[in-house]
Amino acid sequence: MLFDLERLTPRDVRALGRLNDSKQCSEECREELYPVVMRTAVKVSVVSRCARRIDTRGLHRTNLDALRESLLRVARPGVMCLSDGFALGKDLPFPLRAVVDGDTKSASIAAASIVAKVTRDRFMRRADLEHPGWEFASHVGYSTPEHREAIQRLGVSPLHRMSFQSLAYQQLGL
């Protein structure tokens, strides 16, 4: 995420000072930061993949491909791209630095983390309307006792990754 410094107001600077790993921010904080990030970022790219594609290619490989696609969309000449710990190979048309725990060390990576988490949570809330019973709006895709109970009761939805190898899925016999 590259910020347009000319668009930053003192209020934006204060708000962006709260950027951190999205998992360390409350939902309220993420929702407050999201419009500031979207308004002040030069470019934003969100790439998502469906469960079938993840099941076919594997989560790690799919995530790296999505990260690469997103970086290709936002990269600018003369700007170093940062990723949150993942090297993407030497064949990129721009310099890339993998920063371990980057969402706690880089405002750009933290901002991308906020955008990704808010986007996913909003998707899960919409999915809750289309797939009632799995309570996607409350657990937003994380394995909770309620989520596991819903899978046991209803089976899996089209959104569930069958390649997900969690203890919960194993206990449910999936």
WOGIWO-V62851 format. One record per residue. N is the residue number from 1. RES is the residue in one letter. SS is DSSP state (H for helix, E for strand, - for the rest). NEAR is the number of other C-alpha atoms within 12 Angstrom. Layout:
# WOGIWO-V62851
[[N;RES;SS;NEAR] [N;RES;SS;NEAR]]
This chain:
# WOGIWO-V62851
[[1;M;-;38] [2;L;-;31] [3;F;E;27] [4;D;-;20] [5;L;H;16] [6;E;H;14] [7;R;H;18] [8;L;-;22] [9;T;-;16] [10;P;H;13] [11;R;H;14] [12;D;H;26] [13;V;H;21] [14;R;H;14] [15;A;H;24] [16;L;H;32] [17;G;-;21] [18;R;-;28] [19;L;-;36] [20;N;-;29] [21;D;-;30] [22;S;H;33] [23;K;H;21] [24;Q;H;18] [25;C;-;24] [26;S;-;18] [27;E;H;23] [28;E;H;14] [29;C;H;25] [30;R;H;35] [31;E;H;25] [32;E;H;24] [33;L;H;37] [34;Y;H;33] [35;P;H;21] [36;V;H;31] [37;V;H;39] [38;M;H;32] [39;R;H;25] [40;T;H;27] [41;A;E;29] [42;V;-;22] [43;K;-;24] [44;V;-;32] [45;S;-;26] [46;V;-;28] [47;V;-;24] [48;S;-;23] [49;R;-;25] [50;C;-;21] [51;A;H;23] [52;R;H;20] [53;R;H;23] [54;I;H;24] [55;D;H;22] [56;T;H;17] [57;R;H;19] [58;G;-;21] [59;L;H;23] [60;H;H;19] [61;R;H;18] [62;T;H;22] [63;N;H;27] [64;L;H;25] [65;D;H;24] [66;A;H;27] [67;L;H;35] [68;R;H;31] [69;E;H;21] [70;S;H;25] [71;L;H;35] [72;L;H;27] [73;R;H;21] [74;V;H;27] [75;A;-;27] [76;R;-;18] [77;P;-;13] [78;G;-;10] [79;V;-;17] [80;M;-;21] [81;C;E;34] [82;L;E;36] [83;S;E;37] [84;D;-;32] [85;G;-;21] [86;F;-;24] [87;A;-;23] [88;L;-;30] [89;G;-;17] [90;K;-;12] [91;D;-;11] [92;L;-;17] [93;P;-;19] [94;F;-;22] [95;P;-;22] [96;L;E;28] [97;R;E;23] [98;A;E;23] [99;V;-;23] [100;V;-;16] [101;D;-;20] [102;G;H;26] [103;D;H;31] [104;T;H;27] [105;K;-;21] [106;S;-;29] [107;A;H;32] [108;S;H;36] [109;I;H;37] [110;A;H;36] [111;A;H;48] [112;A;H;41] [113;S;H;37] [114;I;H;41] [115;V;H;39] [116;A;H;32] [117;K;H;30] [118;V;H;31] [119;T;H;27] [120;R;H;27] [121;D;H;25] [122;R;H;24] [123;F;H;22] [124;M;H;26] [125;R;H;22] [126;R;H;18] [127;A;H;25] [128;D;H;23] [129;L;H;16] [130;E;H;17] [131;H;-;23] [132;P;-;19] [133;G;-;24] [134;W;-;35] [135;E;-;29] [136;F;H;32] [137;A;H;24] [138;S;H;24] [139;H;H;23] [140;V;-;27] [141;G;-;31] [142;Y;-;21] [143;S;-;23] [144;T;-;20] [145;P;H;19] [146;E;H;22] [147;H;H;29] [148;R;H;30] [149;E;H;20] [150;A;H;26] [151;I;H;31] [152;Q;H;21] [153;R;H;14] [154;L;H;19] [155;G;-;21] [156;V;-;25] [157;S;-;25] [158;P;-;18] [159;L;-;27] [160;H;-;32] [161;R;-;24] [162;M;-;25] [163;S;-;20] [164;F;-;24] [165;Q;-;18] [166;S;-;17] [167;L;H;13] [168;A;H;21] [169;Y;H;25] [170;Q;H;14] [171;Q;H;14] [172;L;H;20] [173;G;-;15] [174;L;-;19]]
